[in-house]
Amino acid sequence: MRHLAAHTILLLLLTALLWQSCATSPRVVVETHKMPDTLRVGTLYSPTSFFLYRGDTLGYDYDRVCDFAKAKKIKLQFKVAPNMHTLIDMIKTKKVDLLVYEIPVTAEFNEKVLHCGETNTTYQVLVQPKSRRRISNVTQLVGKTIYVEKGSKYESRLRNLDSEIGGGINIHTVESDTVNVENLIEGVNNGTIPLTLADNDIAKIDKSYYNNIDIGLDVSFPQRSSWAVNLNDDWLADTIDAWSTNERTLLYTEDIANRYFEQNRTSSSSGSSASAAGGKNYVKHSGDISAYDELFKKYARRCPYDWLLLAAIARTESDFSPNEVSWAGARGLMQIMPSGARSLGIDPERLFDPEVNVQCAVSELNYLDRYFSKYVSNSQERMKFVLAAYNGGMSHIVDAIRLAQKYGKDAQLWYDNVEEALKWKSIEKYYSDPVCHYGYFRSGETVAYVHKVEDQYETYKQRY
C-alpha cells in the first residue's frame, strides 16, 4: 500500500510539472495540420531577402524557404509586395500564408503577425576606411563628418547618438532620391567620403565587394527580426520553428549565410576540374589571346559578334579559367548560370567543358540580341545593352529602359541614359516605381562590366 501511494504521488507530481511546463511554453509543436500542396509566400525585393540576378532568383531568405519547401515536399508561390505596409496586409487578409522577409520583432508588429523561425539580429555599424587609426569608440566621432541619407533611420540614429555623447558630430545629409546607403559605402571604400552608417547585414554584403572598409564598430542597439505568419496560424509557425532548429537546417543556414554575407564576390572559386577541358588539351600559342581562341572563332560565326568580343567577355568573366564558380553559381569560362544551361537542355556539370560553355554563351548572346532589337535599333549601341543583360539579367535592363523612358532619358542610348536609369534600381523610390517590374538590383557591377568588356574589346581590336 505504501509503495502504491508513493507511486501515485510521484505520478501526480510529474503530471503537475508537465502541466506547468506546457503552460509556460510559448508554443507546443503539435502536427495537427497537413501542409498545403502549395505554400503562398509574401516577400519584398531587397539585397538580402529576395532579388533577381543573371536570370535567377536569389537571396538569403529565398534560399532558406526553398529548403523548407524541399524538406516538406511542397511547392512555393511567391507574391512580391511593393512595401512593408502591403506585405503585412497580405498576411492579415490571408492572401499569403508566410512572410519570408525579416519582420522586426516589436510591439507594433507583434499585434499584427506571429513571428516564427530563425531570429536574426541586426544593428547599425560605422563604415570607415581600413586604417591603423580606426575609430573604436563612439566618443571618437566628435569632430568627424558622417554622411547619411536625408530623412533615413541612419540620420535619426546619428542625431540621437550625437545627443548621447554631448554633441560634436558633423552630420552631412544627402538627398536619397539619387543616393542610397550602398552608394555611400562605395564612397567610403573609394575615399570620396569619410564615414557613413549602415545596417550590419548590408555592410557585410558590401564588404564582400570592397577590401578597403572596416565595419567593426556597432553604433546602435540590436534589432531582432524573423519570418512571420497570420496570428491564427500557430500550427504553421510551430512547423517552421521545428524545421529551423533541425541540425541539418542549421548547417544549411550557416552555409548560405557565408555565401551571401561573407564570401568575397570579386573573386571566384575552383570548380570541378575533372571535366574542365572536356577531354581536350587547350594550349595557348605565341600570339594568341588565350588557349581558347579557336573556340571563340568557331562559335562567333553563329552570332552577330566577332570572336574578339567573345574573348573580351571570357577575359572579364573568368580571366580565361574554365574551372571558375562565382558566389552566385555561375560556371566556367563564360560564367554561365546552371539555369541557363538547363534551359538549353544541357547538364550544368558540363559547363566546365570550355566548348560547351562557349556554345551556351553564344546561344544566350543571340537570344539577347534578338530580344533587344525591338528596343534598340542601332546594332553597335545594342551591344552595350546585350552585355549588361548578359551580366546582370535581361529583366533589370528592361526595367532600366522603362525608367529611362519615364524620366526623360534616351531609352536607345546606354551611357548616361539607360546606364544611369539602371543605377537607380538600387534606390527604393525607383525599384518600387510601377514601371519597374523586377525590383531591387545592385547595379554597380553591371555598369562597370559594360565598360570593362568594351575597353578589353577595343584593346584586342587594336592588337588583332
C-alpha positions in Angstrom: 0.0 0.0 0.0 2.8 2.4 0.9 4.5 1.6 -2.4 1.3 2.2 -4.4 0.7 5.5 -2.5 4.3 6.7 -3.3 3.9 5.7 -6.9 0.6 7.6 -7.2 2.1 10.7 -5.6 5.1 10.6 -8.0 2.7 10.4 -11.0 0.7 13.4 -9.6 3.9 15.4 -9.2 5.1 14.5 -12.7 1.7 15.4 -14.2 1.8 18.8 -12.4 5.3 19.6 -13.6 4.3 18.7 -17.1 1.2 20.9 -17.0 3.3 23.8 -15.6 5.9 23.4 -18.3 3.3 23.4 -21.1 1.6 26.4 -19.5 4.7 28.5 -19.6 5.9 27.4 -23.1 5.1 30.0 -25.8 4.1 27.3 -28.3 4.0 23.5 -28.3 4.8 21.9 -31.6 1.9 19.5 -32.5 1.5 18.4 -36.1 -2.3 18.8 -36.3 -2.4 20.4 -39.7 -1.4 18.9 -43.0 0.9 21.2 -45.1 -0.7 22.5 -48.2 0.5 21.3 -51.6 1.5 24.9 -52.4 2.6 27.5 -49.8 1.9 31.1 -50.8 4.9 33.2 -49.8 4.9 37.0 -49.5 8.2 38.9 -49.6 9.8 42.2 -50.7 12.6 42.8 -53.1 15.8 43.6 -51.2 19.6 43.0 -51.3 19.3 40.3 -48.6 16.0 38.6 -48.8 14.9 38.3 -52.4 16.3 39.6 -55.7 17.0 38.6 -59.3 20.5 38.2 -60.7 21.6 36.9 -64.1 18.1 35.5 -64.6 18.0 33.5 -61.4 16.1 34.3 -58.2 18.5 34.6 -55.2 18.5 35.8 -51.6 19.3 34.6 -48.1 15.6 34.2 -47.2 14.7 32.9 -50.6 17.2 30.0 -50.4 16.0 29.2 -46.9 12.3 29.0 -47.8 13.2 26.8 -50.8 15.0 24.5 -48.4 11.9 24.4 -46.2 9.7 23.6 -49.2 12.1 20.8 -50.2 12.0 19.3 -46.7 8.2 19.4 -46.6 7.9 18.3 -50.3 5.6 21.2 -51.2 5.6 23.9 -53.9 6.0 27.6 -53.4 4.1 30.5 -54.9 5.8 33.9 -54.5 4.0 37.2 -54.3 6.2 40.3 -54.1 4.7 43.3 -52.3 5.6 46.9 -53.1 6.2 47.9 -49.5 6.1 46.7 -45.9 2.5 48.0 -45.3 1.1 46.0 -48.2 3.2 42.9 -47.1 1.6 43.0 -43.6 -1.8 43.4 -45.1 -1.3 40.4 -47.3 -0.7 38.1 -44.3 -3.5 39.7 -42.2 -6.0 39.1 -45.1 -4.8 35.6 -45.8 -3.6 36.5 -49.3 -0.4 34.7 -48.4 0.5 32.0 -45.9 4.0 33.1 -44.9 6.1 36.2 -44.9 9.6 35.4 -46.0 11.2 38.7 -45.1 12.8 40.0 -41.9 9.9 41.4 -40.0 11.0 43.4 -36.9 10.1 41.8 -33.6 8.5 44.9 -32.0 5.3 45.6 -30.0 3.8 47.1 -33.2 4.4 44.1 -35.4 3.6 41.6 -32.6 0.0 42.8 -32.7 -0.2 42.1 -36.5 1.8 38.9 -37.1 3.1 35.8 -35.4 6.8 35.6 -35.7 8.5 32.3 -36.4 11.7 30.5 -37.5 15.2 31.8 -37.1 15.5 35.1 -35.3 18.1 37.4 -36.9 19.7 40.3 -35.1 20.8 43.4 -36.9 22.3 46.7 -35.8 23.8 49.7 -37.3 27.5 50.0 -37.8 30.0 52.7 -38.6 31.5 52.2 -42.1 35.1 53.6 -42.1 38.2 53.1 -44.2 40.6 50.4 -43.0 43.3 52.2 -41.0 45.6 51.7 -38.1 43.9 54.8 -36.6 40.4 53.2 -36.8 37.6 54.6 -34.7 36.9 52.1 -32.0 34.6 54.0 -29.7 31.6 56.3 -30.5 33.1 59.1 -28.4 35.8 59.3 -31.1 33.1 60.5 -33.5 33.3 64.0 -32.1 34.6 66.3 -34.8 34.1 63.7 -37.5 31.9 64.1 -40.6 29.5 61.3 -41.3 27.4 61.1 -44.5 23.8 59.7 -44.3 20.7 59.7 -46.4 18.4 62.6 -45.5 15.4 61.5 -43.5 16.6 57.9 -43.1 16.8 55.8 -40.0 20.6 56.4 -40.1 20.2 60.1 -39.8 17.8 59.6 -36.9 20.2 57.3 -35.1 23.1 59.6 -35.7 21.3 62.6 -34.3 20.3 60.6 -31.2 23.9 59.4 -30.9 25.2 63.0 -31.2 22.9 63.9 -28.3 24.0 60.9 -26.2 27.7 61.9 -26.4 27.1 65.6 -25.9 27.3 66.8 -29.5 30.2 67.4 -31.9 29.4 65.0 -34.7 29.2 66.7 -38.1 26.1 65.2 -39.8 26.1 65.6 -43.6 22.8 64.6 -45.1 22.4 63.7 -48.8 19.2 63.5 -50.8 18.1 59.9 -51.1 16.4 60.3 -54.5 19.7 59.6 -56.2 21.9 58.2 -53.4 21.4 55.2 -51.1 23.4 53.5 -48.4 25.3 51.3 -50.8 26.5 54.4 -52.8 27.7 55.9 -49.6 29.6 52.7 -48.6 31.2 52.7 -52.0 32.2 56.3 -51.4 34.0 55.3 -48.2 35.7 52.5 -50.0 36.9 54.9 -52.7 37.8 57.6 -50.3 35.3 60.2 -51.7 33.5 60.4 -48.3 35.0 59.8 -44.9 32.3 57.8 -43.0 28.7 56.5 -43.1 26.3 54.3 -41.2 24.7 51.0 -42.4 22.9 48.0 -41.1 25.4 45.3 -40.4 23.9 42.8 -42.9 24.0 45.4 -45.7 27.5 46.3 -44.6 28.6 42.7 -44.7 27.4 42.3 -48.3 29.3 45.4 -49.3 32.4 44.3 -47.5 32.4 41.2 -49.7 32.8 43.6 -52.7 35.2 46.1 -51.1 38.5 45.5 -49.4 39.1 49.0 -48.0 36.3 49.3 -45.4 36.0 48.5 -41.7 32.5 47.7 -40.3 33.6 46.6 -36.8 32.0 49.4 -34.6 28.4 49.0 -33.6 26.6 52.3 -33.1 23.0 51.1 -32.2 21.1 48.7 -30.1 20.3 45.3 -31.8 17.0 44.8 -33.6 15.6 41.3 -33.8 13.6 40.1 -36.8 12.2 36.9 -38.3 9.7 35.5 -40.7 6.0 35.7 -39.8 2.6 34.1 -40.3 -1.0 35.0 -39.6 -1.8 35.4 -35.9 -4.1 32.4 -36.1 -1.7 30.1 -37.8 0.1 28.7 -34.8 0.4 25.3 -36.5 2.5 26.8 -39.4 4.7 28.8 -37.0 5.3 25.6 -35.0 6.2 23.7 -38.1 8.7 26.4 -39.2 10.1 26.6 -35.7 10.8 22.9 -35.7 12.3 22.9 -39.1 14.6 25.9 -38.4 16.1 24.3 -35.3 16.8 21.0 -37.1 20.5 20.2 -37.2 20.6 19.8 -40.9 18.8 23.1 -41.4 21.2 24.9 -39.0 24.2 23.6 -41.1 22.5 24.7 -44.3 21.7 28.1 -42.9 25.3 28.6 -41.9 26.4 27.7 -45.4 24.2 30.1 -47.2 24.9 32.9 -44.6 28.5 32.5 -45.6 27.6 32.6 -49.3 25.6 35.9 -49.0 27.3 37.7 -46.2 31.0 36.5 -46.1 32.2 35.1 -49.4 34.2 37.6 -51.4 32.2 38.4 -54.5 35.0 39.9 -56.5 36.8 36.5 -56.9 35.7 33.1 -57.9 36.4 29.6 -56.5 37.6 26.5 -58.2 35.0 24.3 -59.8 35.1 20.7 -60.8 38.3 20.3 -62.7 37.7 16.7 -63.7 35.8 17.7 -66.9 37.3 21.2 -67.2 38.9 20.5 -70.5 36.2 18.3 -71.8 38.8 15.7 -72.6 40.7 18.1 -74.9 44.0 19.8 -74.4 43.7 23.5 -74.9 47.1 25.3 -75.4 47.9 29.0 -75.7 50.3 29.5 -78.6 52.6 32.5 -79.2 50.5 35.5 -80.3 47.2 34.0 -79.0 44.9 35.9 -76.7 44.1 32.7 -74.9 44.1 28.9 -75.2 40.5 29.1 -76.4 40.9 31.4 -79.4 39.8 28.7 -81.9 36.6 28.1 -79.9 35.8 31.8 -79.9 36.4 31.9 -83.7 34.3 28.8 -84.3 31.2 29.9 -82.4 31.5 33.6 -83.3 30.3 32.5 -86.8 26.9 31.7 -85.1 26.3 35.1 -83.6 26.4 38.8 -84.7 29.6 39.5 -82.7 33.2 38.8 -83.6 35.4 36.4 -81.8 37.3 39.2 -80.1 34.2 40.2 -78.2 33.8 36.7 -77.0 37.4 36.7 -75.9 36.8 40.0 -74.1 33.8 38.6 -72.3 35.8 35.5 -71.2 38.7 37.7 -70.0 36.3 39.8 -67.9 34.2 37.0 -66.6 36.8 34.3 -65.6 40.2 35.5 -66.8 40.1 32.5 -69.1 39.7 30.0 -66.3 37.3 27.1 -67.2 37.0 26.0 -63.6 35.6 29.1 -62.1 32.4 29.2 -60.0 31.1 32.6 -58.8 29.4 33.3 -55.5 26.1 33.1 -57.4 26.9 29.8 -59.0 27.9 30.9 -62.5 30.3 28.4 -64.0 33.2 28.2 -66.4 34.9 30.2 -69.0 32.0 32.5 -69.9 30.3 32.2 -66.4 27.1 30.5 -67.4 24.4 30.1 -64.7 23.2 26.5 -64.2 19.6 27.5 -65.0 20.8 28.9 -68.3 22.4 25.6 -69.2 19.2 23.7 -68.2 17.1 26.0 -70.4 19.2 24.8 -73.3 18.9 21.1 -72.3 22.5 21.0 -71.1 23.6 19.4 -67.8 25.2 22.2 -65.7 28.1 19.9 -64.8 29.1 20.1 -68.5 29.7 23.8 -68.1 33.3 23.1 -67.1 33.9 22.0 -70.6 35.1 25.1 -72.4 33.4 24.3 -75.7 30.0 23.6 -74.0 30.4 26.8 -72.1 31.2 29.0 -75.1 28.3 27.4 -77.0 25.9 28.3 -74.2 27.3 31.9 -74.1 26.7 32.3 -77.8 23.2 31.0 -77.6 22.5 33.5 -74.8 24.1 36.4 -76.7 22.0 35.5 -79.8 18.8 35.5 -77.7 19.6 38.8 -76.0 20.5 40.5 -79.3 17.2 39.4 -80.9 15.2 40.5 -77.8 16.8 44.0 -77.5 16.4 44.6 -81.3 12.9 45.8 -80.5 14.2 48.4 -78.1 17.5 49.5 -79.7 17.7 49.7 -83.5 21.5 50.5 -83.7 23.5 47.3 -83.6 26.6 48.9 -82.0 24.6 50.6 -79.3 22.5 47.4 -78.8 25.7 45.5 -78.0 26.0 47.5 -74.7 22.5 46.5 -73.7 23.3 42.9 -74.5 26.5 43.0 -72.4 24.6 44.5 -69.5 21.8 41.9 -69.7 24.4 39.1 -70.1 26.0 40.2 -66.8 23.0 41.3 -64.7 20.0 39.7 -66.3 17.6 40.8 -69.0 14.8 41.8 -66.7 16.7 44.5 -64.9 17.8 46.1 -68.2 14.2 46.2 -69.4 13.3 47.9 -66.1 16.0 50.4 -66.7 14.7 51.1 -70.2 11.2 51.8 -68.8 12.7 54.1 -66.1 14.7 55.9 -68.7 11.5 56.4 -70.8 9.6 57.7 -67.8 12.2 60.1 -66.5 13.2 61.7 -69.7 16.3 59.8 -70.7 17.1 58.4 -74.2 16.0 54.8 -74.0 18.1 53.8 -77.0 21.4 55.0 -75.6 23.3 53.2 -73.0 25.9 55.6 -71.5 24.5 58.4 -69.3 20.9 57.3 -70.2 19.8 53.7 -69.7 23.0 53.1 -67.8 22.0 55.9 -65.4 18.5 54.5 -65.0 20.0 51.1 -64.1 21.9 52.8 -61.3 18.6 54.0 -59.9 17.4 50.4 -59.4 19.3 50.1 -56.1 17.2 53.0 -54.7 13.8 52.1 -53.3 12.0 55.1 -54.9 12.9 53.7 -58.3 12.8 49.9 -57.9 9.4 50.4 -56.3 8.2 52.5 -59.2 5.1 51.0 -61.0 7.1 50.8 -64.3 9.8 48.8 -62.6 8.7 45.2 -62.5 11.7 43.3 -61.2 12.7 45.2 -58.0 16.0 45.8 -56.4 19.2 45.4 -58.3 22.8 46.1 -57.3 23.8 47.8 -60.5 27.4 48.9 -59.8 28.9 45.6 -61.0 26.9 45.6 -64.3 27.6 49.3 -65.0 31.4 48.6 -64.5 31.1 45.3 -66.5 30.0 47.0 -69.7 32.9 49.4 -69.5 35.4 46.6 -68.8 34.3 44.4 -71.7 34.2 47.3 -74.2 37.6 48.5 -73.1 39.0 45.0 -73.4 37.4 44.5 -76.8 38.9 47.8 -78.1 42.3 46.6 -76.8 42.0 43.3 -78.7 40.8 45.0 -81.9 43.9 47.2 -81.9 46.2 44.2 -81.5 44.5 41.8 -83.9 
